[in-house]
């Protein structure tokens, strides 16, 4: 492992050379890792049989970018406390106007009307908000995110031929460890308030149940022994969500790409039924989500663990078990940096009982979650 100074110096050098990289830390993890690609070649994956770090868009038909494991240098270090940062304000201005509010309210109202008159049950509708910032150094922003959101997948991803993305997502798409598949059903949002008791409406529980039922149905052809945990409330920054954990064993005949296609995009970022919701989004949102509500993470990395067959004679009876591990996170609470601008992406789940004005306010709260590190 590197020390902190050497680690971030290597990152700064990589960015100055305009070479691809990703720096990230998984939830509740004191290890920060980075992958530094040796050249600027744009690699993609179709089969998901390679080993590397994948960055995939909302529209799965578009390019899924891969930083191949064999083409990258790998560094990591263990964080003992918060990362050192300068506390200078970064935000310059926020371009939030009445037109943006009315456009989103009208979009949500159209979604509600469509749900009431068609087979569509839920659709996730989003928008992009632009903030002008003073400090455009992505590594500084990554440090702020890491210090603020310890229970999220915090990352900064860059490729000169694609763009620069930064985020702190609380949502696991799924992870595979050997033959075990784990995924999360996450839905419902409210602002965190330390002085009040948490209560959820029927609408929010229904929204979360839709996600749970959908995930279970989607993984059933590829897995067995499905187990669903009780619904719990989790905190992500200044927001609260409803969450269930779903575990199962992957069938030997199943492959990783089939599971990805079954689960992505989930009702938490698209809607239900999936194709109807996706069509509505592409026809009505009037902007390109790109990698927002896509997914990112480690792909087919080998993990070795030592097991002992005899506790009395550990040294002579130890053997290595090699498992392949993948873990993908939904790209939420994210922004794209373009020169001196931060494009912040936010959305919310719409059902027949949604209130357009409240849905607008929810997107404003989510903007504050990611935008707070720019203040």
N, C-alpha and C positions, 0 to 999 in steps of 0.2 A: 504493500500500500504506500501511496505517496503521503507527504504532509500537505496541509491545506494550501499553503502558499504555492508549492510546486504544482499542485493539482490545477489551481485556477490560472496560474501562469501558462500552463500547457493549453488550457482552453482559450485564453486570450490570444495566444499565438495562432492557434488553429483558426479562430474567427478572423484574425487580421489577414491570414493567408487566403480567406474565402474558401475554406475546405469544410466538407460536411462534418457535423458532430451531433451528438446528443449527450446531455448531462441530465441525470435524473436520480430521484430517491423514491423508493416505494413506501407506502403508508407505514407509519410507526416503525421507521427504520432509520438508524443513525448512520447508515452507509450511503455515501453519495458516489455514484459511478459516472464515468464518461466513456464514450466511444468516439475515437477520432479517426475518421476515414483517411486513408493515405493519399487519395487523389480526389478529383471532382467528378468522377464518373457517376452517372445516375443509374443505380441498380433498382430493379423492380422484382416483385414476386408474383407468380400466378398460382403455383402449386402449394405454397406454404410448407414445402419440404426442406427448405434451406435453414441454416442457423444464422441468426442475426437480430437486428432491432428493426421492427416493422412500423411504418407510419401509413395508415390507410384512411381514405376519405369516406365521407358519408355515402356517396354513390359508389357502391362496390365495383361497378363496371369501369371506373376510372383507375388510374395508375396507383398501385400500392407500392410505396417506396420502401426499399430495404437498404439498411446499412449492414453489409455482410460481415459476419464475425471474423472471417479470414482476411478481410480487407481493412480492418480497423486495429488501432492500438487501444488497449483497455486499461483504464486507471480507476482507482477508487481510494477513498479515505474515510475514516470513521470520525464523525463529528462529535466532539465532546460537549459543546455548548452551541449557542446560536452563532451563525456565521457573521463575521465582521462586515458591516456595511456603513456607508455614509448616510446620514439621516437627512440629507437635503431633499426638499420637495421635488418630485419628478413631474407632476402634472402641470400642464400649461393652461389648457382649456378643455372644456367638455362641450361637444356639439350636440346638445339635446334640445330639440325644438318641438313646437306644438304639432307640426306635420308628422313627426316621427310617432308621437303619441296617437294621433288620429289614424294613421296608417295601420298601426298595430292593433288598435281597438277594432277597426273595420275588418282586418284580417281574421281576428279571433271571432268576431260576430259571424263572418262567412263560414268559418269552421264549425261553429255551433249549429248554424242553420243546415249545413251539409250533414252533420251527425244526426240531426232530427229527421232528415228526409231521405237518408240513404243507409246503406249497411255499415257505414263508417261509425265506429264506437268511440275512438279516441284519435286525436291528431296532435302532434307536438309542433307548435309554431314558434318561430324564432325571428330574431332581427340582429342587425349588426350596428353597433354604436362606435363612433370614432372619437378618440381623445388625442389631443396633441400633447406631446411630452417633451420635457427638456433633456433628460438623460436617455439616450437611445442605446446604451450598452446593455445587451440582453443578459449578460452574465450578472450584472448588478441587480437586474429585475428578478432573475432566478433566485439569487440569495435572499431577496426580500420575501419571495413566495415561500421558500423553504422555511424561513424563520416564522412565518405566519400560519402555514397550513401543514402541521406535522402529520395529520391523519389523512393525507391525500397523496396521490401520485404526482409529485412535482417534477416538472421537466422543462427543458429548453431544447428545441430541435431546430437544426439549421441545415439547409442544402442550398447552395448558390443558384441551382437551377429550379428550385421549387419555392423556397421562402423560409421565413423565420417564425416559429410558433413557440409560445410559452403558455403553460397552464398548470393548474392544481386541481386535478379531478379526483373526486371521492368515489367514483363508480368503476368497479371491476366489471369488465365484459365477461371474462371467464379466465380461469387458470387451469392448466393441466400439469399434474405431477405424476409421472408414470402413467397409470391408467385412471387416476382419479380426476374427475372434472368438478370444479367448483365455480359457481356463478352466483351473482347477486341480483335480487329483485329490489330495485330502488325507485321510489316515486313519492310524490307528495312533497310540498315545500312550504315552510313558514319561517318567519324571522325568529332568531333565537332571542329570548328575553330571560335573563337570569332571575328576574323577580316574579315571574309568573309560571304557573303550572302548565305543562304542555297538554294541549287538547287537539284532537284531529276531527275533521268533519267526515260524514259518510262519503262525500265525494272523493276525499283524499284516500280513504281506505279502499274504495272501489277502484280508484286509479292504480293503487299499488297491487291489488288483487289481479287486475287485468294483466299486469306485467308478470306476476308470479305464475298465473295460469298459462300464459303464452310461453314462457320459458320452459315450463314443465312439458307442455305439448310438443315444443320444438325439439327438445333433446331426447324425447322418448324413443324415436327410431334408432338412436345412436348409443344409448346408454341403458343401464339397468340399475336396480336398487336406488331409486331416486328418493332423497330425503329432504324435507323442507322444514326450516326452523320457524320458530314463532316470529311474528312481526315485532320489530323493535324500533325505537327512535334513535337516530344517530345525528351527531352534529358535524357540520362541515363549515368552518369559519363562523359567520354570523347567521347561518341557515340550519334548519333541521329537516330531516327526511325520514320516511318510513322505509325499513329495510328487512328483507328476509334472505337467508343464505340457503342455496340449493346445491346439494352434493349428489354425485352419482358415479358409477363406474362405466368407462367407455367400452363399448363392444369392440372386440378385436378386429372386426371387419370395417370399422369406421375410420375415416381420416380427418385430419385437422381442418382442412378446407371445408368439408361438409358441415362440420360443427359451426364454423365461422358463418357460413351462408345461412345456417338455420337460426343463428342468434342475432346476427347483425343485419340491419339496425333493430334494436329492441323497441318495444312500445314506449320505453322511457325516453327515447330520443326521436322516434318516428311516429308511432301510433299503431292502431289495430282496427281491422286487418292490415297487415304490413303493406301490401302492394297498393291498396286503395289510399292509405294514408300517405305513402311515399309519392304517389301520383299527385295528390292534392298539394303536398309541399312543393314539388317541383313546378307545379302550374301556378301557384299563388303566392309564394314567399317573395318572388321577384328579386332574389339575389342568390349568389352561389355560396352554399355553405362550405365548400371545399373540404378541409379536414375537420371542421367543427362537427361534432357528433360522429366522427369516424372513430378509429381506435388506434392505439399504439402500445408497444411493449416488446418484451424479449420473446424471441421465437426459437424453439427447439434447442435450448441450451442444455448441455449435459451437466448433471449434478451428481457428484459422488458422495455417498454416505457409507460409513463403516459400521458394519453390524458384527456382533459377537455371538458365537454359537455356544460358548461356555463362559459363564461369568467368572469362574474360578481361574480360568487360564485365558485372559483377555488377549495377550500378545500372540499366542499361537493359534487362536481360533477366530481371529478377526478377518473379515473379508469385505471387499468393496462392492457396493451395489450402485450401479450407474443408472440413473433415471433421466429421461428427457423432460425438461420443464419449459412451459410457455406461460406467459401471463400478459393479458391484454386489458387495457383500461380504456373506457369510453372517453373521448376527447371533449370533456365538458369544462366549464370555468376556464376558458382559454382565450387567448388573444393572439393576433398576428401583428408583428411589427413591420411597418413599411416606412423606412426613413424616420421621420420625426412623428409618426402617427401610430397609435395603438388601435387596432380594430378589435373590439370586444364583442364576442358572440354570446347571446343569451336567448333562452326560450322557456316554454312551459307547456305542460300537458293540458289539452283542451278536451272536455267531455260535455255532454248535453247540459250539465248543471253549472258550467263555468260562467263567470262574470267577466266580460271584456275589460272593464276598468280595473278590476282586481288582478287580472292576468297581466295587464300593463305594469301595475305596481310590483308584481312579482319579478318581472324582468328588470325593473329598476333596482330591486334589492340584490338580484344576482349580479348586476353590473357593479354594484358597490363591493360585492365579495371579491371579485377579481380586480376591480379598479382601486380598491383601498390601498394596494401596495404602490400605487402611483401617487398617492396623496402626500 
